[in-house]
Amino acid sequence: MTTLTRHATDGWVVAKRNLIKIIRVPEILVFVLISPIMFVLLFAYVFGGAIDPGDGVNYREFLIGGIFAQTVVFGATFTGAGLAEDMQKGIIDRFRSLPMSRSAVLVGRTTSDIVYNVLSLIIMALTGLLVGWRMREGVLDALAGFLLLLVFAYAISWVMAWVGLLVPSVEVINNASFIVIMPLTFVSNAFVPLDSFPSALRTIVEWNPVSAVTQATRELFGNTGGIPPDSDAWSIQNPILYTLIWVLIILVVFVPLSVRQYRLASSR
């Protein structure tokens, strides 16, 4: 068996273990699915009347791309929380005693969490359709939009994996991730148009990767009203490429960092 095949096989074993946990603890799945429904309904019906995306664009169609981006970013915290919990319960030590590759635990954890994000996206898409959202481009563009969201979420999950191996408990990572992710998602074009931000803050918003993935999904779903983005920033003019650049950077940096931290954590 080659090294790559061994990594893939061991990673699948860990991923399967994490997926079986969904059946054993269905409450986790329930809360994962309720959260996106709540956000869609909250912003569509509570804030929708107060926010005007401009140029005749329907706010509910404008909104869904941002909700998608926010949900997959928040969903990445499951990776960190899961690893922190495994550390607390000594499960990481059990894995360490088994003849499996060091990266298998991390690969399995990040891979299994893709399932959570897929389920969240399905529920959000169905809820969005009920409140008036529509995918106005072709099927291939829509699939590309969902795929881009999942790829971005997978990259963020490696950041959370590294954090989960650093912190001592699930409570700490939940609080720490909230402090980082909340401004990352709200200081973006996810919920309000770019021109609503003051000039100094607008530059940060334009180069925020969450803004890029949000703009990219809106374009792929055809939710821009056929109007060019109201920004000359390269990141907003080329959101798909900019998102993929961020994905590559995050994976190049945080995959080795996470593997290294796992080795340090499991050796303590």
Secondary structure as GFF3:
##gff-version 3
##sequence-region A 1 268
A	DSSP	alpha_helix	3	24	.	.	.	ID=ss1
A	DSSP	alpha_helix	26	41	.	.	.	ID=ss2
A	DSSP	pi_helix	42	47	.	.	.	ID=ss3
A	DSSP	three_ten_helix	48	50	.	.	.	ID=ss4
A	DSSP	alpha_helix	59	75	.	.	.	ID=ss5
A	DSSP	alpha_helix	77	89	.	.	.	ID=ss6
A	DSSP	alpha_helix	91	97	.	.	.	ID=ss7
A	DSSP	alpha_helix	104	131	.	.	.	ID=ss8
A	DSSP	alpha_helix	139	166	.	.	.	ID=ss9
A	DSSP	alpha_helix	170	186	.	.	.	ID=ss10
A	DSSP	three_ten_helix	194	196	.	.	.	ID=ss11
A	DSSP	alpha_helix	199	207	.	.	.	ID=ss12
A	DSSP	alpha_helix	209	221	.	.	.	ID=ss13
A	DSSP	alpha_helix	234	237	.	.	.	ID=ss14
A	DSSP	alpha_helix	239	266	.	.	.	ID=ss15
###
